[in-house]
Amino acid sequence: MIKTQPILYTTGGTVQAGGGTYLSRKADVELLQACQQGIFAYVLTSRQIGKSSLMTRTAEQLRSQGIQAIVIDLQAIGVNVTAEQWYLGLLVAIEEQVMLETDVIHWWKQNQDIGFTQRLTSFFEQILLQEIAGQIVILVDEIDTVLSLNFTDDFFVAIRYFHASRASQPEFKRLSFALFGVATPSDLIRDPQRTPFNIGQRIELTDFTFEEACPLAKGLKLPAAESEQVLRWVLDWTGGHPYLTQRLCAALVDRRQEHWSKSEVRRVVQETFLGNMSCQDNNLQFVRDMLTRRVIDCESVLTTYRDIWRQRVVVDEEQSIVKSHLKLSGVVKREGFILKVRNQIYHQVFNAAWVREHLPETWWQRLKPAMPLIASLFVFSLGMTGVSLYAFNQRNQVRYQYRVTQGLQLSSLAQVLQNQQSDIRSLLLAIEASRRLQNLGLNPQEASTVLQTGLLQMPRIKGQPIVHAQAVNAVAFSPDGKYLVTASDDHTARLIEFASNKTMMTVTHNGPVLAIAFSPDGKYLATASQDHTARLIDLSRNQTVLTITHNGPVLAIAFSPDGQYLATASQDQTARLMAIGTTQPRLILTHRGVVNSVAFSPNSRYLATGSDDQTARLLDITTGKTVTSIAHAKRVNSVVFSPDSKILATASWDTKVRLIDTRTGKTLTAIAHQGTVKTIAFSPDGKTLATASWDTTVRLVKIATGKILFSTTHDGRAHSVAFSPNGRYLATASWDATARLIDPTTGKILAIIPHAGTVFSVAFSPDSRYLATASYDHTARTVETTLSNVLIPVLHVGKVRQVAFSPDSRYLATASWDNTARLSEVATGRTLITIAHQGTVRWVTFSPNGKYLATASYDHKARLLEALTGKVLMTITHQERLNQVVFSPNGKYLATASFDHTARLVEIATGKTLMTITHPDRVYSVVFSPDSRYLATASYDHRARLVEIATGKVLVSISHADAVWAVAFSPDSKYLATGSYDNTSQLVEVPTGKKIASIIHSGPILTVAFSLDGKYLATASYDNTAQVIEVPTGKHLMTVLHERRVTTVTFSPDGKYLVTGSNDNTARLIEIRTGKLLAQIPHTGAVNIVRFSPDGRYLATGSNDNTARLSLISTIVNSQALIAEACQRLPRNLTRAEWREYFGDEPYQQTCPNLLAEPSQK
């Protein structure tokens, strides 16, 4: 019997059909979770990305979990059919996969008197959901094949109907759909008179990462290390595109070659995809057709693609038909908010020449026959023009100088305004300055710095603001996060669908709406109004089911957590408790003054009220009896319970907050402000309490001790405060027209959300991803809590001394004077683990495989930890503080440098100290050679030593006239560089110690670094400069100037950039080829360390301002990208009055085209 080999590479159809190997991606998890949770989803992307394989895999997993998964391939139903044949074919396809008692064809004929769409919905409601128990997921593939039919709009309308029916018919919650195809959501319902297809969760099907593609390496039939290297070369060409990657791998295997080089892989690419072969590949043919034949506006598509191909900044816009078509073709992809060519194969095939060839006829081509006449006219006009050319040039020169001066002045003014916290105007002026200087061919560096700094604290705006006719008093999210409700002085409350920003319902009162609340199950909305009423609205019916009438304005409203009760607080001196489903109050609690606040305990046992009669009361709901009455010296504004219901907090005009034991009524502690305390909130873990006071401060207090953990100050009264459900954020609202997003662990302000009037209320979405604000400026706004992807801050409470990326560039480790090291996600800046020492953490680094993390601290200890858990595996103890710890490139050893005059070599597997290198003075630095054969140390004893690891023998001792602070090996291990306090750097040969070159500064040299190709050596010095020389010639290449000491320097992995960090509070990014300053990363303290991520996408900087910052290189080097990002975050353009103030009589224009211009006053 012949044993067949498994097929590893799939270049057509589903992986499952071809018996290939399935590679999981992020989309697998996201789609499966969506289907499990009954969420409607869609995977709409280009061909041969793996949509059908993903669908098949998901269906298999759902079935294994007992979920009924029905797969429908619309291609199989066909397109040359009538509407009736198509809809009946759809139902038959369902019947074939499930055991229905009903004969579908017979049922269809029995109901022929009703329309096809109604028959379809009736089938799902009366047959499928009745006969099939449990959850049903219908996965529909190849939806693009039916878009040419004129009746399929109704099919997608029906799917939207099923989604909407969930609110009123619970049975429909068992039914969900997942759609797959080459289309956009707007393609599904094309009739402009109908509501667009606007439901479901988008699932992004991305290209393979190296880790995801690793199983493909096995099929190359090469040694493990070599196969992984070849796979990396493959991905360099394909970008991880599933089809192209597997096709190229298969082409390599077909050659039956035992070894491969990078150039040989390139040759196979050329033979498989480029030249004439590009016309034979079906994927390239699909892309070609999408760009030239299956396109409405070929010229716009190709010219936009040409801009992207030329690496110009083209910002993605979901509403752009041209950009959506380019993404759907697969030729481009979105990175951040910029469109890029998807991979190098596409870049080579669909190049500038190809675009020129396929562009529609240009005006130049049309004018060619008339060129002789045009040339004659041109000669005549040239003679007439010469007379005035000199005067024309003079006028142009004056205009040019004026524009340069104006641009520079705008940059400076933007900087001044930013220092004054006028972030909106500063960013808008920086955008204007940047554009104007760029148009003049100048580098808008100062303006770019303003943009980078501003983006650090300006989150992305979600959708358009919700605009009322008067002030917005409150805002709240529904428990499922699908809806947002606003309460306004314009007598309305609006229910907004969060995903679409569409108003679903408007509740109208006869007076301002002061408070709103959702029931815990999301079924009801309650509103409280100045018209003396509170209303209970059944959201499934959009109907008011209860009106509670008071004898005065209703100021507050709340549902009990168990959903059984609704409580109201009124100016008529009463609070009322209503059982849901009844019309008469269960209890009426009477005060001797206005009742301002009402709250239920989380266990639904107690009700608390706060009143102008200077008391707060705690009521037992079961008995109706008052458990205790809490006395203040003035009116009580707010009452709130701790998450465990054990503590009641009260806030008063008497400037006090009191914490009360709900079981005994005893006061546990009192917290004092200098003014009225308006609002209070417990953290989700119940350990801290936040207070907002009219003394302009917000404070965070530790419950157990009453200790103030931090206090943050607004420029006006602090009005409201709220914690995010995940506890990661604290939001504040103030009369200074801002809301702030704060890190509750550090008190650091993460973001400032500007309004044009007092901010009354803040509320987080249930998933903590969004923050909504309500303002006197008539708007409610929603922003993302995840901060800038341009500059992402990682926060400490002490100076950041060291940063390090994991080998896969996914994580950043930071070391700080706050006695901690932190591991953070690069994509979000979110802290995953915190490692605590008893002293300053001076160094942190990853092992070569990324599994381990090592820290070195002034507490005399170095630790080896599991990177993702923080579990301590080993502790190395010295007699004095440690300055550095490093892994050997082969991952076998750790080396430490200590002020106890020693460096140690430790075997990781055993924890055994293999070698101790003793100096007469402190050891400042230690480093391994890339080949792991040597160890170098730098000491205050004026020497650097080169030690052979195998023997422990000191091969070379390099002498300086003062302390040696830095040592570094070249990538090929041939050279060693030193940096000394004697103002010199020496370049010596390894292992002989022969001196090759030296660099002389006029100040101490703190850092030395080689470029990754070994061609250059850079030094950072206290003389305010960094120098770069060629290796090994010692030829001087460039000098980088700062205003103060340069403390750190490094090269980018691709060798294109040099970055320096300085005590002048900046890091500077330099293009090595030209010496041009490309970007300046701003800090508010000295920059101690700079590092590039291994993939070259990010730059990390660590500073004395207690932060590390992650900068996206592709954005900070391009001012157009910074401008695009700023315009996505800004809430408005300059007003006409502001424009006149800064630009005089220059005609008003929109600085950000995506934002509304202020209407003309004419």
N, C-alpha and C positions, 0 to 999 in steps of 0.2 A: 504494500500500500504506500502510495506517495503522500508524504506529509506536506501540505501547503503552507507557505509562509504567510503570516498575516500582512495585510496591506497597510502600510503606514501612512502613505500620502494620498489624499483625496483631492482630485482636481476637477470634479464634476459631480453634481447631485449631492445627496446627503451623505455624511460620513457613515451613517448606519447602513444605508443601502449598499455602499461599496465595501463594507467590512473594515473600514479604516479605524484609525485611532482618534477618539474624540478628545479635544483639548478644551478644558474648562476655562471660562473667562468670568470677569466680574458680572457680566450680563446674565450668566447662568443662575447665580445666586439671586440677583434682583428679580428676574422673571419668575423664578420658582416661588420666591416669597410673595410676590404680587398675586400669583395664581392661588397660592395657599390661602391668602387673606381675602380672596374674592375681589381683588382690585382689577378693574379693566386696564389693559395694557396694550401697547403697540410697539413693534420693532419695525420701523420704516427707514430703510437705508439702501445703499446701492447693492448691485448683484455680487454674488460669490464672496460674501463676507461671512456666511455661515448661518443665515437666518433659518433656513429649513432644518438644518442639523440641530440648531438650538431648539426649535419647536419640537422636533421629534424626541430629543433628549428630555425636554421638560415634560412632554406628555408621558413618557415612560416613567419618570420619577413620580408624577402625580398619580398614575395608576397604581404604582407600588405602595402608595400611601392611602389607597382606597378612595381616591378622588376620581370621579368619572371624567376622563379627558377625551374629548371628541375632536378629531383632526379633520378639517375640510380643506381640500386643495381646489380652489376655484377654477384652476386651469383645467381640471378634469371635467367640470360641468360644461365648459366650452363657451364660446362667444357668438357662434352662429346659431343662436337659439332665440325663441320668443321669450318675453318676460315670464309667461306662465311656465314654460319649460325650465327656465332658469331657477325660479323659486321652488318648483316641485323637485328639481334635481338636487337643490340644496337640502330639502327635507329628507329625500331618499338617502343622501349621503350620511345624514345623521342617523336615520333608521338602521342603516347597515352596520353601524358601530355599537348600537345599544339594543337591548331586548325590549322592544315596545309591544304591548298587546294590541295596540291600534294599528290597523292597516293604513299606512300613510296615504297611499294613492286613492284608496276608497274614501278616506276622510276628506281628502282634498276635493274630490268630485262632489261629495255631499255638501261642501261649503262654497260651491262655485258662485253663489249669489253675492258674495262679498269680495272686495278687492284683494289683490295678491299680498300687499303689505299687511293688511288686517288679518288675512289668513295666516301669514307668517307669525305675527305676534300672538294670534290665538293658539297656534300650534305650540308655541313655547309655554304659554300660560295654561292651556287646558290639557295638553298631552304630555309634553316633556317633563315639566315640573311636577305634574301629578303622578306620572308613572315611574319616574326615576327619583329615588330618595337620595339625600345627601348632596354634596357639593358637585356642581357641574361646571367644567371649564371648556369652552369651545375655542379651539385654536384654528384660525382661518389664514391659510397661506395663499400667496400669489394674488393679493388683492388688486395689484396694478393691472392684472390681465382683464379686469372687467370695467376699468375706468372709461373705456371707449363706448360702453353700452349706455343707452339713454335712460335706463330705468333703475340703475343700481344706487342712485341717491337714496331711494326709499329703504334699501337694505341697511345703509349706515344710519339713516334716521331711526330705523327700528332698533338698532343697537343702542343708540342714544336714549330711546324710549325705555328700553329695559333698565338702563342705568338710572334714569330719573324715577322709574316706578318703585325703586327700592324704598323711597321715603314713605310711600303709602301702602305698599304691598310687600310685607317682609319676605314672602316666598322668593321674590326676585333677588334677594341677597345671596341665595344659593347659586345663582347663575352669573357667570362672568365670561368675558371675551378677551382674547389676545389676537391682535391682527399683525400680519407679516407681509411685507412687500416693498416694492420700489415705488414709493409715493411719499407725499407730505400730507399731514392732516388736512390741509386745505383742499387737497385733491379729492377727498372722499365724498364731500357734499359740495358740488360745484354750482348748484343753483344759488345765485346771489340773493334771492328772496328768502332763502331759508337760513336758519342759524347754522354757522359752521360746526364741523365736528370738533368739539372742544372738551371731550372727556378722556379719561384714561391717563395712565402713567407712561411717559416715554422711557423706553429701555434703550440705552446707548450700547450698541454692539461695536466695541473698539477693536483695533488691530491687536495682534499678539504682542505681549511684552516678551522679553527674553526668557523670563521664568516660565511663562505660560507655554512658550514654544519649545522649551527644553526637551520634552519627549520626542520631538522630531529629530533631535541629534542622534538618537539611537539608530535610526534608519540609515544614517550615512555610512555605517559599517566601518567606523574609524575608531582609534583609541579615544577614550572618554574626553581627555583634555583637548585633543585635536578636533574632535567632532563638535565640541562646544565653541571652539574658535571659528570653525567653518560656519557654524550656525550664526554666529555674530556677524560674519561677513555677509551671509545671506540676508540677515535682517537689515544691514546697512543699505542694501539695495531695495528690499521690499517694504521696509518700515513695519513689518509684522502683518502685512495684508495676507489674510488666510490663504486665498487661492494662489497668489504670486509666490508666497513663501513655500507652499507645498509643491508647486510646479517647479520652482527652481531646485528644491531639494531632490525631487524626482529626477530632474535633468542631471544633477551631479551624480546620483546613484547610477543612472544609466551609463555613464562614462566608465564605470568600474575602475576608477583611479584609486590608488592606495594612499596618496598624499595630495594635499591641496595647498596652494598659496593664494594670497589675496588677488593677485593678478590673474591667476587661473580661474578663480570664481568670476572675475569680471569678464573673462573671455566667454564663459558659459552663459552669462547674462546676455552678452552681445549676440551669441549664436541662437539664443532661445527667444529673446524679446525685442531686440533692436534691429534696425535696418529693415530689410524685407520681411523678417520674421514677425514684425509688429502687426502685419496685415493678416497673419495666420492665427494669432492668439485670440480666442473668443472673448476674453476679458478686455483686452485692449480694443477689440472691435466694438464691444458694448460701450466703452468710454468714448470712443471716437464717434459712434452714432449719437450718443447723448449730447456731445458737444456740437455736432454739425447737422444732424438729421432730425432727431427727436427733440427739437427745440423750437420755441416760438420766436425768440429774438436772438438769432445766432450772433449778430454783431455785438450785442451787449454782453452775452455770455463769454465770447472769446476775448473781448477787450478787458473784461474784468479778470478773466483767467490769466491773461498776459500780465496784468499788474501783479497778481499773486505770484506768478512764475518769476517775475523780476524781483521778488522779495520786497515789494512795496507793502506798506501797511494797508490791508483791506479788512475792515472790521466786519465781523459777521452780524447779520441782521435777520432775525427769524421771519420778518415780514417781507423781505426782499425775494421776489420770484427768481431773479437771476442767481443770487447766492444760494438759495435753496436748491435750485437745479444743479449747480456745480457740486454741491455736497452730495446730492442724490446720484450724480454720475459716478461719484467715488474718486474723482481726480483731485479733490481738495478735502481737507479736514480742518476742524476747528481746534486751535491751540489757545487756551485762554479765551480771548474774545477776537483773535486774529485768525484769518484763513491762511493755510499753508498748503503747498503741493503735497499730496499724501505720501509719496515716496520717490526715491531716486529713479526708479524705472519709469514712472509717469513723467518725471522731470525731463528725462532723456528723450522719451518718445514724443511727448506733446510739448516740444520746445518752441522757442520764439519763431524759428523758421516754419515749423508746422502751423503755428497760429497765423503767420503772414499768408501762408498758402491757402488757408481755409477761411480767412476773413472775407466777407462780401467785398465786391469791388470798391476801392477807395476813390476819393475825389482826385487824388493824384493820377490814378489810372485813367479816369475819365478825361482829365485835362491833357493827357499826353499828345493827342492829335493837334491841339492848338498851341503847342509849345513854341514853334517858330515865331508866331505873332506876339505871344506873351514876352519872349526874349527881346524883340525889337522895342516894345513899349518900355521894358525894364531899363534898357540902355539909355533911352531918352530921359526917363524920369530920374535916373542916377545922376545925369549931368546937371539937371535942375536942382537936385537935392544937395549937391556938394557945397553950394554957396552958404546954406544955413546949417551945415553939419556941426561946425565949431560951436555956434551959439546953443544948438540943441544939446551937445555934450555937456556944456557948462551948466545948463539948467538941470540936466539929469544928475550931475554930480551933487548939486545943492540939494535936490530932492532926496538923493540917496543918503546923504549925511543926516538930513532931518529925520528920515525914517529909522536910521540906526539909533540916533539919539532917543527918539520916541520909544523904540523897542526896549532899550536899556533902562530908560526911566520907568516904563511899565513894570519891568522885572523887579527893580528896586522897590517900587511902590507895593507890588504884590508881596514882597518879603516883609515890608513894614506892616502891612495889614495882617499878615499871618502871625506875626509876633504879637499883634493886638487881638488875636483870636477871632478876627473877621474872616473866617475860612471861606465862605461862599465867594465874597468879592475877591479875595486874594487868589483863589483858584481861577476864577473867570479872567482876571487881569493877567495871570500867568499864562493862560491859554492864548490870550490875545498877543502877549509879548512873544511867546514861543513861535506862533505862526508868522508874525511879522518879521522876526529875526531870521527864521528859516527861509522865508521868501527872498531875503537879501543874501542868502548863502552863508549866514553866520550861525554859530553854535549857541543855542539859547540855554546855556548851562544854568544860570541863576533861576530862570523861569522853570526849568525842569526840576531843579531841587525843591522849589516851592510846591510843584505838583506832587512830587514823591512824598514830601512831608505831609501835605494835606490829605493825600490818599490813605495815610496811615490811620487817620481818625475819621474817615468819612466812608461809611458802609454803603454797599450797593442798595439802591432803591428798588423795591419790588413793585412793578406796575406803576400806574399813574396814581397821584393822590386822590383820595375820595373828597370831593368838594361839596360842602353844604353852603346854605345861604347865610348862616351865622355860625357862631362858635361851636366847636365840637367838644363836648364835655367828657365823654367816656368812649372807650373802645374795648372790645372783648372778642376772643376767638371761641368758636364752638369747640366742644370736647374732641371732635375728630379732626379739627384743624381745617375743615373744608370751607368754613364760613367765618366772616368777620362782621361784627355789628358795631355801628356807630350811633351815638346819642348826641343830639344837637339842640341848640337854642332855637333853631328854625322850626321847632315843634315836631320833628321827625326822628325816627330811628330807622336806619337802613341796614338791611341784611345783604351782604356782599358775598358772592361766590369768590373765594380767595384765588383760585387758579386763573379765573378769567377777568376778575375785577368787575364782574357784571352785577348790577343791582337786581336781586331776586325778589325783594319785597320791601315796601316802605310802610312803616307804622306811623300814622299821623295822630298826634295829640292836639289839644287846644292850648298848649303852652309848651315851654322848653322841656325837652327830655333830659333828665338829670342823671339817671342811672339805668344800667342794663345788666342782664345776667342770663346765661344759658343754664338749663337744667343739666344735671350730670350725664343724663343719657342723650342729650342733644335734641330731645323731642320738642322742648318748649323754649320760648324766649319770653323773658319778662322785662317790662319797661316801667320806669317810674318817672312821673312828670309833675311839673309845677301846676298842672291843671287839676290837682287834687286826686288824681287816679293813678293806679298801677294796673297794667294789663298783662294777662297771660295769653300767649299766642301759641296755638298748636301749629308747628312748622310744617307738618305733613299736609295740613289742610289750608295753611295760610289764613287761619281764622282765629279771632279773639274768642277764647272759651271762658274767660273770667275777667271781670273788671272790679277792682277793689277800690272803693271810694273812701277817701279821707276828708277831713274838714280843713285841710291845708295842703300845701305842696308835699309830694312824696319825695324824700331826699335820698333814700337808699333802698336797695332790694337784694335779697339773697335766697338761693335754694339750699335746702339741707343736702348734705352729701349723699344721703340715701334716696334722694329724689322725692320724698314723701311730703315735704312741706315747702311753703314759700313764706318769707317774712318781709315785711315792709316797715320803713321808719319814716315818720312824718313830722311836719312842722306843727301838726295839731296836738303834739305832746304824747302821741301814742305810737306803739309798735304793734303790728298785728301778725298773728301766726295763722296761716291758712293751710289746711290739708289739701293737697292736690286732688282735684275731682269733686271738691265741695265748694259751696258758695258762701258759707258763713264762717267767720273767724273761729278758730279753735280756742285762741287766747287773744286777749287785748291787754297789753302791758302799758300802764299809764305812768308817765313821768310828770314832773312839774315844769318842764321846759321842752323846747324843740328836741326831737330825737334825731340825731345826726347820722348814726351808724347802727348797723345790725349785722351780726355774724353768727353762723352755726359752728359748733365744734366739729372736727373731722369725724368723730364717732357718732355724730347726729344726736347726742344726748343733751347738749346744752345750747341755749340761745343767749347771746350777749347783746346788750344795747348800750349806746353812749349818748348822753343828753346834755343840753344846755343847763340842766339843773345841777351840774357839777358832779354828776354820778354816772357810773357805769354799773349795769346790773347783770348778774349771772342767773339765768333761769333754767330749772330742770324741766325739759319739755314733757317728760312723762307725767310728772305730778303737777306741773304748772306753778310750782313754788319758786320763790326767789331764794337761791342758794346763798348769795352774798351781794352786798352793795359796796362798790368801791368809790370812795370819796376823793375828789380833786378840789382844787381851790378855784378852778374856772371850768368852763364848758368842756365836755369830752368830745373830741372830734372823731376818734377812730377806735374800734375794738377788733382784735384778731386773736385767733387761737393758734397754739403750737401744733405741729403735725400729729403729735401723740395725744392731743386734747388735754394734757395735764396743766398747761399754763395759758392764762388769758393775759394779753397785753393791752393796755389802754393808753391813749395819747390825748393830751389836753392842751388847752390854751394856757394853762399854768406852767408851761414849758417842761412838764414832766411826762415820762413814760413809766408806767408801773407794771410789774410782772406779778401776777396773782396765781397762787396754787388753786386750781379749780376744785380740788377735793376738800380743802380746808378753808379757802377764802383768805388765806394768809398772804400778805405782801412779801414776795421773795426779794425783790430789789427795785430800786428807782433809778432812772436814767435822766439826767438833767441837760437841757439845751438852754440857749440864751433867748429863745423866742418860742412862739406857738409850735407845737409838734402836730403836723397835719396828718401824716400817714405813717403807718408802721407795717412791716412784713417780716415773717419768719422765713428763714432759709428752709429748703425742702428737707434737710436732715435735722432741723429743729435745734441746731447748735448755736445759731447766731440770729440776731434780730437787727433789721435795718430800720432806721428812723429818718424821716424827712421833716425838716423844720423850716419855719419862716425866718430863722436866723441865718438862712442861706446854706446851711450845711446838711449833709447826709452822713450819718454815722453807722458803723457796723459794730455791734456789741456782742461779746461772747456771753451767752446765757449763764453758763456755770459760774462765772466770776464777776460779771458786770463790767469787765475790762473793755475799753474802746479799742477795737482792732485797727480801725482807720477812720478818718473823717475827710470828706471831700467837699469842696466849697463851690457853689454856683455864684453867678453874678446877680442873682435875684433870689426871691423866696423859693425854697425847695417844696414842691407841692405834692409829689407822689413818688412812690418807690415800689419796686416789684422784683422778685427773683425769677429767673428762668426755671422751668420744671426740672432741668437736669442739674441745677445748682451752680452752673458754670458762670452765669452772668447776673449782674445786678443792674437794673435800669432805674434811672431817676428822671423826674420831670420838674421843670422849673419855670418861674416867672421870667427868667432871662432869655426865654424863647428857644431853649434847647432841651433836648433829652440826652442823657449820657448813658453809655454802656460801659460798665465797670467790671473788672476782674475782682471778685470778692475775696480771693486768696491774697491779693497784693494791694488792693485799693487803686490800682493803676487804671486810668481812663483809657478804654480801648477805642471808643468812638464817640463822636459828638454828632447828634442829629439836629440840624438847624430848622427852625420854623420862623415865621414872621410875626409870631405873637406867643403869649404864654402857653406852655405845654401843661395841660391839666392831668393827663392820664397816660400810662404806659401799660402794655400787656404783651406777654410772650405767647407765641403759638405753642401748642402742646408738645411739639417735637423740639422746641427751643431754637429752631432755625431762623425764626423771624421775630422782630419786635415791631409792634404797632404803637403809634403815638397819636394823641388827640390834642388839638390846639385851638386857641382863640382865633387863629388866622383862618378859620373856617375849613380847615383840612384835617384829615387823618392820613397818616403815611405809614408805610410798612417798609422796613429795611431788613437786609440779611444780617444775622449776627456773626456769620463767618466773615472775617475782615479781608483786607486787600490782598489780591493775588499779585500785586506789584511789589509791595513791601509788607511782609508778614512779621509782626513782632512776637518774640518769645520773651516773656517777662520774668524778671527776678526782682529781689529786693536788695540786691547788692551788685557791685560791679561784675560784668561778665568778662572773664579772663581768657576763656578758651571755647572754641566751637569745633565740632567734628561731624562730618556726614557719614552715614552708614554706606557701605560699598554699593548698595543698590539705589542710593540717593533718596530713599523714602523717609529717612529719619535724620534728625539733627540732635546732637547731644551738646549741652552747654554746661560750663563750669563757672561758678560764681563765688564772690566774697560773701554771699549770704549762707555759706556752709552747705550748699546743695549743688548737685548736678541734676540736670533734667533731660529727659528724652521726649522729644516733640515730633509730631507729624510735620513733614515738610509742606504738604499740600495745604494744611490749615493752621499750623502753628500750635495746635492743641497739645498740651502736656499730657503724656501717657504715664510716665512714672517720675517720681522725685527721689533722688538718692541723697540721704542726709549724712553729713560728716560732723565732726566736732570742731572743725576749723575751716578756713577758706579752702575751697576746692580749686586747685591751681591748674589741673589738667584733666582732660577726658579724651578718650579715643576708642575707636571700634577695632575689633579683631578683623583680620582680612576676610573672613567668611561672614562677618556681620552678626554672628551669634552672640558675641560677648562684648562687654563694655568694661573699660578699666578707668579708674579715677585715682588721682593723686591729690593728697590734701595736706594742709599745714598741721593737721592733727597727728602727723607722723605716719599715716597709713596710706597704703595703696590697696585698692580693692578690685577684684575680678568678679564681674556680675553677669548673669544672663541678661541679654540686652532688653528683651521685651517684657520680662517679669521683674527685673531688679533684684532677683535672688542672688545673695552674696555667695560666691563659690570659693573665694580665697581672699585672705587678708595678708598683706606684706607690711611688717612693722619696722620702721627705722627709729633711730635715736633723736632725729630732728625732723623738721618739716620736709615734705617732699615737694619737688618742683615739677617733676615730669614722670610719666609712665608711658611706655610704648610697646607695641607688639612687634615681634619679628615678622617679616613678610611671609615666612613659611608657616606662621601661626603656632610655632612650638614654644616660643619663649616670651617672657615679659622682662623688660628692663626698667629700672627705676633710677632716678637721680635725686639725691637728697643733700640737704644742708649739713648732714652728719659726716660729710667728706667722702661719701661712698656712692658708687653706682652698683646695682646688683642685677645679676642675670638669674632668672627663675624659670624653671621648667614648669609649664602650665599643667601638664598631665599629672605631675606628682606634687607640685608645690615646693619642690626642693630647690634651694639656692645653689646654683652650679658654680657661680663665680662672684666675687666681690672685688670691685676695682676701687682702690683707695687713693685719694688725692690728699695733699696737705691742707686743702681748703674746700669750701663748699662746691658741690657739683651742681651746675646749673642746668645742663642739658645732656641728653643721651639719645642716640639714634642708631638704628640698624642699617647696614648696607642692603640694597634691594635684593642681593643674592643671598642674604642671611649669613654670610661668612664672617662679617666684621661688625664690631660695635665701636662707636666713637663717643667720647665724653668731652664735655666742656666744663672748665672749672675756674673758680675765682683765683686759683694758684697760678694763673697766667698761661695755662697749658691746655691743649686738647690732646687726647690720646686715641690712638687707633689700636684696637685689640682684636686678635684673632680668636674667634669663639671656640673653635675646636681645641685649641691648646691653652687658651687663657693668656697667651703671650702678648705683651705690649710691643707692637711692631714699630710704631712711630710716636714720638712726642713732639707736638708742634708748639713752639714757644712764641708768646706775644709779650708785649711790654706792660700789659694790664690784664684784667679779668677777661676770660673768654666766655661769651654768653651764648653763642650759637654754633652748631655744627650741622652739616647737611651733606649727604652723598649724592652724586650724580646718578641718574636712573640706570646707567650701565655699570655702576659700582667702580668706575675707573678713577673717579676724582672725589676728593673731600674738600669742602669749603668751611672756613671758620669765620666767625664775626667777633670782634673784640672791643673792649672799652678803650683800647689804645688807638681807635679810629681806623683800624685796618681790617681787611678781610684777606685771608690767604687761600689760594687754590693750589692743592697739592695732589700728587699722583698717588694712587693706591696700588700696591701696599708699600711702595718705596718711600713715600713722604717727600719726594722731589718737588720742589716749589715750581709751579707752572706760571702763575700770575698772581697779582695782588690788586686790591681796590683800596684807594685811600680816600677817606672822608675827613671832614673837619670836626667830627663829633663821634661818640661811641656808636658802634654798629650792633644793633639788637637782634636782627634777623637776617638769615641768608637763605636763598631758595633757588633751586634749579628748575628750569622749564622741563616738561615731561619728555621732550625729545633730546634733552641734554645739551642743547645748543647755547643756552643762555644761563647766566648766573645773575641774580638780583640781590641787592643789599638794602637794608633800611637803617637809617641813621638819625641820631639826635641832631644832626646839622640841618634838619628840615628837608632832606632829600632822600630819594631812592635812586640807586644807580644800576644799570644793566650792562654787562659785558658779554662778549662772545666767548664760548669755551671751545677749545683751550687757548685761543690766541690772546685772550685778555683785551681785545679791542673794545674800546668804549662804544656802546650803542646809543644809550640815552640817559638823561637825568630827569627825574620827576620831582617837581617842586611842591612843597606844602608850606603853610604859614607857621607851623610848629613842628616838633619832633615827629619823625616817621618811625613808627614802632613795629610795623609788620608789613610783609610783602609776600605775594604768591602769584603763580602763573595759572591760567586756565588750562584744563586738560587738553584742549585742542591747540594750545600754543598761540592763540590769537590775541589774548588779553593779558595784561599785567594789572594787578590791583594792589593799591597801597592803603595803609591805615595810619592815621596820624592823631596827635594830640590837638590838632585844630578842629576836631569833632567831625571829620569827614573821612570817608574812604573814596578813593578815586580809581575809576576804571579807564585804562589806557589801551589803545590799539597799538600793538607792538610794531606792526608794519609801518605805521605812519607817525607814531608817537602822539597821536591825537587823543585829547581828553574826551571820552565818550559819555561818561556819566559820573555824577558825584552823589554818593549815598550819605544823607545827612543824619547825624546824631546830635544829642545835646550834651555829650560828654566825650572824652577821648576815646578813640577807636583802638582797641588792644589787639584784635585778632581779625584776620580775613581768611576765608576759605571758600573754594569753589566746590560744588557738588561733583561727584565723579562723572555724572552724565553731562556736566557743563551747563546745565539749565539755570542753576541758582547760585547766588553768591550770598554767603553768610558773613555778617559782621558782628563782633562782640564789643560792647562799649561800657565805659564808666557810667553811662546814663541808666544802668541796670537792665538794659535790653540787649538781646541779639536780634538782628533783623535779617529776614530772608528776602532777597531781591531776585525777581525773575529777569534774567539777563536780556531776553528778547524784548522785554518791555522797556527797561531802563535805558537801553542804548538807543531807543527810538522815541523821540519826543512825540511823534504822531500817535504812537500807541499809548503814551501817557495821557495825551489829550483825549483820546477816545475813551479811556478808562475813566477819566475825570468827568467827562460829559455823561457817562452812564450813572454816576453817583450824585451829581449835583441836582438839586431840586428845582432850580430856576436859572434863567438868564439874568443879565444885568437889567435893572429897570431903566426906563428912559431918562429918569432924573440922574441915576448913577452914570449912565453913558455920557450925558452932557457934562457931568462933573469931571470925567477922566478924558473924554475925547472931544469936548467942545462941539463945534458945528459939523463934525464928521457924521454922515448919515448913520442912523441907528441900524444895527444888524444883530442877528442871533449869534452869539459866540458859540453855542452848542446847537446845531440844527435839530437835534432830537428833542430839545426843550422848547416850550412855547415862548414866543416873543411877547413882551408886554404890549397890549393893544395901543394903537395910536390914540392920542387925546383929541383928534379932530372930530 
